[in-house]
């Protein structure tokens, strides 16, 4: 795991259909006695040891309907509670210990920012750290080249309107384009310097200005 203290990042490739995979990240936040996992997947043994050296995971946050990943495995192994946006709960397929809504304060020093109009219950987590950090699921991507997903999947994503570089979810996947546009604009009401994406490279400086350009 790589440290963006006190946030840690681990990466893998997640299956989306058959052998097709996309680059993906999970984030770990250590805040006092809390160890919060965001969109977790199973780690290799060496990184599992790094995680456990931080402490026993206590909470799991799911950013949206397509990011359940291995949340249940972490709950079984560590007894961690699973939290998700109440709008996403019916879509997740796993039991949720606690539901939250837009604007609520969460463990790990996080605030939930709902993204209506994108995917059901899609949530961005903001942490008051430095000039502000956004931790994002599917609402914002930053793949520098779609070929990072392989030729076949990259070609399909290009066809469906996925951007290369920093960009928002393609319109094809949005539940309500007008409502989604309002959600993206709402992000600019917050101060943030960094965007830690699930898919692609994190932006560690000037993130708010860059996001303003693409939305």
C-alpha positions, 0 to 999 in steps of 0.5 A, a space after each residue: 500500500 502507498 501512503 498519502 498519509 493518513 490515507 493509504 492506497 492499494 491497487 489491483 485490476 477488477 473484473 468487469 465482464 469475463 476476462 475484462 478488467 479495469 485498474 482499480 484502487 481501494 483506500 484505507 484511512 487511519 483515524 484514531 482507533 478507526 481503520 476505515 476501508 473504502 471500496 475494499 478488495 482482497 489484498 496479497 499477503 504482503 499488503 494484508 500484513 501492512 493493513 493489519 499493521 495499521 490496525 484491525 479494520 473497523 468500518 467499510 464504506 461503499 461508494 456506490 452500487 458497483 463497488 461492493 467488491 470484497 466488503 463481505 469478506 472483510 466483514 467476516 474476517 475482521 467484524 468490520 461494519 459495512 456502511 453505504 448510502 441508503 439510496 444504494 442499499 437495495 442495489 448492493 446485494 449485501 447486508 448493510 449495517 448502517 446507511 447514510 445520506 448526503 451531507 452526513 458526517 462519517 467515521 474517518 473524518 469524512 463527509 458524504 457527498 451524494 451524486 444523484 443522477 449518476 448511479 444509485 447511491 453514488 457517493 463521494 467522500 470528502 476529508 478535511 485534510 490539507 486543503 481538502 481531499 475527495 475520495 471517489 468511486 465511479 463518478 470521476 475517473 482519471 485513466 490516462 489511456 483507455 488502453 490501460 484496460 486492454 485493447 477490447 475493453 478500452 475500445 468498448 469504453 471509448 465507444 461508450 464515451 469514457 474520456 481519457 484523463 480526468 473526466 466524469 461518468 459517461 452520459 450513457 450510464 447516468 440515471 438522469 443527465 440533468 440531475 447528474 450535471 447539478 451534482 457535479 456542479 455542486 462539487 465545486 461548492 467544496 474546497 479540495 486540492 486532491 481527488 483520489 480516484 478508484 479508477 486511474 491516477 490520483 490527482 494530488 494538487 490543483 484538483 478543483 481547478 482541473 475538475 472545473 474544466 471537465 464538468 
